[in-house]
């Protein structure tokens, strides 16, 4: 359970750093955010044993 929490915090910090400090177009930033959110959802489903 702690591993899950640490993973979510690290992914959140990395996504925040990308959104804050890497200049890119808004469309590309949105795509990156969507891909990361989908990856986290899949990770959570696998962690829960659903997928």
Secondary structure as UniProt FT lines:
FT   HELIX           2..21
FT   HELIX           26..48
//
